[in-house]
Amino acid sequence: MNFDNVRSKLRRFIDGDGTTHVQIRRHRSRFLALWGTVIIVVMVLASLCLGPTKVLNPIEAVSALFNAIASGGQNLGPNEFTIYHDRLPRTIAGIAVGMGLAIAGSIYQAVIRNPLVDPYIMGVSAGAGTAAISVIAFDFTLFGLLSPHSVYLTAITAMIGGLIAFGITTLVAERAGGTTNSYVLAGVVVGLAFSAIQTVMIVFAGNELNNALLWLFGSFASVTFEKAIPVIIVSVILCVLSMKWAKELNLMLLGEDQARQMGLDAHRFSVYMLILASVLTSVCVAFVGIIGFVGLVIPHLCRMLFGGDHRLVMPASMAFGAALMVAADILSRMVLPGEELPVGAITTLIGVPVFAYLLFKRGKIYNG
């Protein structure tokens, strides 16, 4: 297969017959609105239809969903119960986490101006993982502030741990000069420090070792509406809010000096956007665990398809990130009957070859 020919045909299909930048961008926007919606709808239907215990056709799945909603989730038949209480919450959570991590990745890559960073470069995931293990393995209750039986205990503690790690990273980076390289290096160092603490805690996890490892690898197995609803609300709000600054992110790609010449306070803007991306990452990993490669690969794919304009990259990242995460969740529960694989392992298996290809071909496929 000649990939250059495939890319050329795909580019013409996405760009249409436009000859000016405005015409091409308008056609790309319509393409994204149509096919992004189609892809998400297809993946949602697939998630509702497919499961290890029963496979439904789309008509049965949609009918069961509407019946369950109409009855308020009460007195449900087998199909309605499976759809409403098992598959729907994890589908909602998959959409929220996928688009949240993808948007966070696109922000990090634009602000830090490093194509190889992902949402965990600031040490957020390591901090969240360390805090989560303290709850799972050692019943840490935030010094008694939360009930040990609270469904949100692990999530809230993980969010706090992730934000603490981000705060330490920011402090170290600012003391080191506040440059983009300072943030990258500080994030690596802080992430390694928390990962070391994490490893020591796992050694003493005892009977909770499996639960701790399952959280670290990411899983939607325990997601309920109590977890899915908060994460979808926060994720949507922060994702939509971040798109308000798409033009400023475009300026950041030019470098801080040129951004300042265009009237943007680049340093302050960078700090604000890194905070937003870190909060978004913390919320996503808090409820389902650490999931890698979504925030790294998806923004690259979107730039390959739609160019470097964040007014297109960010909504595209939301759509394709959500689709990838839902697809990974389907695979996690369908690959091995009777067993559920960690979603993080699935996204990594998908992401590694894709990212390797992008890395080898990056100079040829990026447009804009």
C-alpha positions as CSV (number, residue, x, y, z in Angstrom):
1,M,0.0,0.0,0.0
2,N,1.3,3.4,-1.0
3,F,0.7,5.6,2.1
4,D,1.6,8.8,0.3
5,N,-1.2,8.2,-2.2
6,V,-3.6,7.4,0.6
7,R,-2.7,10.6,2.5
8,S,-3.0,12.6,-0.7
9,K,-6.5,11.3,-1.4
10,L,-7.5,11.8,2.2
11,R,-6.2,15.3,2.1
12,R,-8.2,16.2,-1.0
13,F,-11.3,14.6,0.6
14,I,-11.0,16.7,3.8
15,D,-10.0,19.9,2.1
16,G,-12.6,19.7,-0.8
17,D,-12.2,21.9,-3.8
18,G,-11.3,25.1,-1.9
19,T,-8.4,27.2,-3.2
20,T,-8.1,29.8,-0.5
21,H,-7.3,29.2,3.2
22,V,-10.8,30.3,4.3
23,Q,-12.5,27.9,1.9
24,I,-10.3,25.0,3.0
25,R,-10.8,25.7,6.7
26,R,-14.6,26.0,6.1
27,H,-14.6,22.6,4.3
28,R,-12.5,21.0,7.1
29,S,-14.9,22.4,9.7
30,R,-17.9,20.8,7.9
31,F,-16.0,17.6,7.4
32,L,-15.2,17.4,11.1
33,A,-18.7,18.3,12.3
34,L,-20.2,15.5,10.1
35,W,-17.7,12.7,10.4
36,G,-16.8,13.5,14.0
37,T,-20.5,13.1,15.0
38,V,-20.8,9.9,12.9
39,I,-17.8,8.3,14.5
40,I,-19.0,9.1,18.0
41,V,-22.5,7.8,17.4
42,V,-21.1,4.6,15.8
43,M,-18.8,4.0,18.8
44,V,-21.6,4.7,21.3
45,L,-23.9,2.2,19.6
46,A,-21.1,-0.4,19.5
47,S,-20.4,0.1,23.2
48,L,-24.1,-0.4,24.0
49,C,-24.4,-3.5,21.7
50,L,-21.2,-5.3,22.6
51,G,-20.4,-7.0,25.9
52,P,-18.9,-10.3,27.2
53,T,-22.3,-11.6,28.4
54,K,-24.6,-10.6,25.6
55,V,-24.4,-9.1,22.1
56,L,-27.4,-7.0,21.0
57,N,-28.2,-5.6,17.6
58,P,-28.5,-1.8,17.4
59,I,-32.3,-1.8,17.4
60,E,-32.4,-4.0,20.5
61,A,-29.8,-1.8,22.3
62,V,-31.5,1.5,21.5
63,S,-34.9,0.1,22.4
64,A,-33.6,-1.2,25.7
65,L,-31.9,2.1,26.4
66,F,-35.1,4.2,25.9
67,N,-37.2,1.7,27.9
68,A,-34.8,2.0,30.8
69,I,-34.7,5.8,30.7
70,A,-38.5,5.9,30.4
71,S,-38.8,3.7,33.5
72,G,-36.3,5.8,35.5
73,G,-33.9,2.8,35.7
74,Q,-36.5,0.8,37.8
75,N,-38.0,-2.6,37.3
76,L,-35.8,-3.4,34.3
77,G,-35.6,-6.5,32.2
78,P,-32.3,-8.3,31.5
79,N,-31.4,-6.2,28.4
80,E,-32.5,-2.9,29.9
81,F,-30.5,-3.6,33.1
82,T,-27.4,-4.5,31.2
83,I,-27.6,-1.4,29.0
84,Y,-28.6,1.1,31.7
85,H,-26.5,0.0,34.7
86,D,-23.5,-1.6,33.0
87,R,-22.7,-0.3,29.5
88,L,-24.2,3.2,29.5
89,P,-22.1,4.6,32.5
90,R,-18.8,3.3,31.2
91,T,-19.7,4.6,27.7
92,I,-20.3,8.1,29.2
93,A,-17.1,7.9,31.2
94,G,-15.2,6.7,28.1
95,I,-16.3,9.7,26.1
96,A,-15.5,12.1,29.0
97,V,-12.0,10.7,29.7
98,G,-11.1,10.3,26.0
99,M,-11.9,13.9,25.0
100,G,-10.5,15.3,28.3
101,L,-7.1,13.6,27.9
102,A,-6.9,14.5,24.2
103,I,-7.7,18.2,24.8
104,A,-5.2,18.2,27.7
105,G,-2.6,16.7,25.4
106,S,-3.2,19.3,22.7
107,I,-2.8,22.1,25.2
108,Y,0.5,20.7,26.7
109,Q,2.0,20.2,23.2
110,A,1.1,23.8,22.2
111,V,2.2,25.5,25.4
112,I,5.4,23.5,25.9
113,R,6.0,23.4,22.1
114,N,7.2,19.8,22.4
115,P,5.4,17.2,20.2
116,L,6.4,14.3,22.4
117,V,4.7,15.5,25.6
118,D,1.4,14.2,26.9
119,P,-0.9,15.1,29.8
120,Y,1.4,13.4,32.3
121,I,4.5,15.5,31.6
122,M,3.7,17.7,34.6
123,G,3.9,14.7,36.9
124,V,0.1,14.8,37.4
125,S,-0.5,11.1,36.7
126,A,2.3,10.0,39.1
127,G,0.9,12.2,41.9
128,A,-2.6,11.0,41.3
129,G,-1.5,7.3,41.3
130,T,0.4,7.7,44.5
131,A,-2.6,9.3,46.2
132,A,-5.0,6.6,44.8
133,I,-2.8,3.8,46.1
134,S,-2.7,5.4,49.5
135,V,-6.5,5.0,49.6
136,I,-6.8,1.6,47.9
137,A,-4.0,-0.1,49.9
138,F,-3.9,1.8,53.1
139,D,-7.4,3.2,53.6
140,F,-6.2,6.8,53.7
141,T,-9.2,9.1,54.2
142,L,-7.6,12.6,53.8
143,F,-7.0,12.8,57.5
144,G,-10.6,11.9,58.3
145,L,-12.1,14.5,56.0
146,L,-13.9,11.9,53.9
147,S,-15.8,8.7,54.9
148,P,-13.9,5.5,54.2
149,H,-17.0,4.2,52.5
150,S,-17.4,7.2,50.2
151,V,-17.7,6.3,46.5
152,Y,-15.6,9.4,45.7
153,L,-12.8,8.8,48.2
154,T,-10.3,7.4,45.7
155,A,-11.3,9.9,43.0
156,I,-11.0,13.0,45.2
157,T,-7.8,11.9,46.8
158,A,-6.3,11.1,43.4
159,M,-7.3,14.6,42.1
160,I,-5.7,16.2,45.0
161,G,-2.5,14.2,44.6
162,G,-2.3,15.1,40.9
163,L,-2.8,18.8,41.6
164,I,-0.1,18.7,44.4
165,A,2.3,17.1,41.9
166,F,1.5,19.8,39.4
167,G,2.0,22.5,42.0
168,I,5.4,21.1,42.9
169,T,6.3,20.9,39.2
170,T,5.3,24.5,38.7
171,L,7.2,25.7,41.7
172,V,10.4,23.9,40.6
173,A,10.0,25.1,37.0
174,E,9.5,28.7,38.0
175,R,12.5,28.6,40.2
176,A,14.5,27.2,37.3
177,G,13.6,30.1,35.0
178,G,10.0,29.4,33.9
179,T,11.0,28.3,30.4
180,T,9.2,25.5,28.5
181,N,12.3,23.3,29.0
182,S,12.1,24.0,32.7
183,Y,8.6,22.7,32.8
184,V,9.4,19.6,30.9
185,L,12.4,18.7,33.1
186,A,10.6,19.6,36.3
187,G,7.7,17.4,35.3
188,V,10.0,14.5,34.6
189,V,11.8,14.8,37.9
190,V,8.6,15.2,40.0
191,G,7.0,12.3,38.1
192,L,9.9,10.1,38.8
193,A,9.9,11.0,42.5
194,F,6.2,10.2,42.9
195,S,6.6,7.0,40.9
196,A,9.3,5.9,43.3
197,I,7.0,6.5,46.2
198,Q,4.3,4.6,44.3
199,T,6.6,1.6,43.9
200,V,7.4,1.4,47.6
201,M,3.7,1.6,48.4
202,I,2.9,-1.2,46.0
203,V,5.4,-3.4,47.7
204,F,3.5,-3.1,51.0
205,A,0.0,-3.2,49.4
206,G,-0.6,-6.8,50.5
207,N,-4.0,-8.1,49.6
208,E,-4.9,-4.9,47.8
209,L,-2.1,-5.3,45.3
210,N,-4.4,-6.3,42.4
211,N,-6.8,-3.4,43.0
212,A,-3.9,-1.0,43.1
213,L,-2.4,-2.2,39.9
214,L,-5.8,-2.3,38.2
215,W,-6.3,1.4,39.0
216,L,-2.8,2.3,37.8
217,F,-3.4,0.6,34.5
218,G,-6.8,2.2,34.0
219,S,-10.2,0.5,34.0
220,F,-13.9,1.3,33.4
221,A,-15.1,-1.9,35.1
222,S,-16.3,-0.2,38.3
223,V,-17.8,2.9,36.7
224,T,-21.3,3.8,37.8
225,F,-23.5,6.8,37.2
226,E,-22.2,8.3,40.4
227,K,-18.8,8.5,38.8
228,A,-19.7,9.0,35.2
229,I,-21.9,12.0,35.6
230,P,-19.4,14.2,37.5
231,V,-16.6,13.4,35.1
232,I,-18.6,14.1,32.0
233,I,-19.9,17.4,33.4
234,V,-16.4,18.7,34.4
235,S,-14.8,17.3,31.2
236,V,-17.2,19.0,28.9
237,I,-17.1,22.3,30.7
238,L,-13.2,22.4,30.7
239,C,-12.9,21.2,27.1
240,V,-15.4,23.8,25.8
241,L,-13.7,26.5,28.0
242,S,-10.3,25.6,26.6
243,M,-11.4,26.1,23.0
244,K,-12.0,29.8,23.8
245,W,-8.2,30.2,23.7
246,A,-7.6,28.3,20.4
247,K,-6.2,31.4,18.7
248,E,-3.8,32.1,21.6
249,L,-2.6,28.5,21.4
250,N,-1.8,29.1,17.8
251,L,0.3,32.1,18.8
252,M,2.2,30.0,21.3
253,L,3.4,27.8,18.6
254,L,5.3,30.7,17.1
255,G,7.3,31.1,20.3
256,E,7.0,33.3,23.4
257,D,8.8,36.3,21.8
258,Q,6.5,36.5,18.8
259,A,3.4,35.8,21.0
260,R,4.4,38.8,23.1
261,Q,4.8,40.9,20.0
262,M,1.3,40.0,19.0
263,G,0.0,41.3,22.4
264,L,-0.2,38.0,24.4
265,D,1.3,37.8,27.8
266,A,2.8,34.4,26.9
267,H,4.2,33.5,30.4
268,R,0.9,34.1,32.2
269,F,-1.1,32.5,29.5
270,S,1.1,29.4,29.7
271,V,0.7,29.0,33.4
272,Y,-3.1,29.4,33.2
273,M,-3.4,26.8,30.4
274,L,-1.1,24.4,32.1
275,I,-3.3,24.7,35.2
276,L,-6.4,24.0,33.2
277,A,-4.9,21.0,31.4
278,S,-3.6,19.6,34.7
279,V,-7.0,20.0,36.4
280,L,-8.6,18.3,33.4
281,T,-6.1,15.4,33.5
282,S,-6.6,15.0,37.3
283,V,-10.4,14.8,36.9
284,C,-10.1,12.2,34.1
285,V,-7.6,9.9,35.8
286,A,-9.3,10.3,39.2
287,F,-12.3,8.2,38.3
288,V,-10.8,5.5,36.0
289,G,-7.1,5.4,36.7
290,I,-4.1,6.2,34.6
291,I,-4.6,5.8,30.8
292,G,-1.7,6.7,28.5
293,F,-1.1,7.6,24.9
294,V,-4.5,9.2,24.3
295,G,-3.3,12.7,25.0
296,L,-0.1,12.0,23.0
297,V,-1.4,10.4,19.8
298,I,-4.8,12.0,19.2
299,P,-3.6,15.6,18.8
300,H,-0.9,14.4,16.3
301,L,-3.5,12.6,14.3
302,C,-5.8,15.6,14.3
303,R,-2.9,17.9,13.1
304,M,-2.2,15.4,10.4
305,L,-5.8,15.5,9.2
306,F,-6.7,19.1,9.8
307,G,-3.5,21.1,10.0
308,G,-2.1,23.0,12.9
309,D,-5.0,25.4,13.6
310,H,-6.2,24.7,17.1
311,R,-9.7,26.0,16.2
312,L,-9.9,22.6,14.3
313,V,-7.4,20.5,16.3
314,M,-9.2,20.9,19.6
315,P,-12.7,19.9,18.5
316,A,-11.2,17.1,16.4
317,S,-9.2,15.9,19.5
318,M,-12.5,15.8,21.5
319,A,-14.2,13.7,18.9
320,F,-11.4,11.3,18.1
321,G,-10.2,11.0,21.7
322,A,-13.7,10.0,22.8
323,A,-14.0,7.5,20.0
324,L,-10.6,5.9,20.7
325,M,-11.4,5.6,24.4
326,V,-14.8,4.0,23.8
327,A,-13.2,1.6,21.3
328,A,-10.5,0.7,23.8
329,D,-13.1,0.0,26.5
330,I,-15.0,-2.3,24.1
331,L,-11.8,-4.2,23.3
332,S,-10.9,-4.4,27.0
333,R,-14.1,-6.4,27.8
334,M,-14.3,-8.4,24.6
335,V,-10.8,-9.7,23.8
336,L,-10.7,-12.3,26.5
337,P,-14.1,-13.8,27.4
338,G,-14.5,-13.8,31.2
339,E,-11.6,-11.4,31.7
340,E,-11.3,-7.7,31.5
341,L,-8.1,-6.2,30.3
342,P,-6.8,-2.8,31.6
343,V,-7.9,0.0,29.3
344,G,-4.5,1.7,29.7
345,A,-2.8,-1.4,28.2
346,I,-5.2,-1.3,25.2
347,T,-4.6,2.4,24.5
348,T,-0.9,1.8,24.7
349,L,-1.0,-1.2,22.3
350,I,-2.9,1.0,19.9
351,G,-0.9,4.1,20.5
352,V,2.7,2.7,20.2
353,P,2.6,1.7,16.5
354,V,0.5,4.7,15.5
355,F,2.9,7.0,17.3
356,A,6.0,5.2,15.8
357,Y,4.5,5.8,12.3
358,L,3.8,9.4,13.0
359,L,7.3,9.8,14.4
360,F,8.9,8.3,11.3
361,K,6.7,10.2,8.8
362,R,6.1,13.4,10.8
363,G,8.0,15.7,8.4
364,K,5.9,14.5,5.5
365,I,2.4,14.3,6.8
366,Y,2.0,17.5,8.8
367,N,0.2,20.2,7.0
368,G,-0.2,23.7,8.6
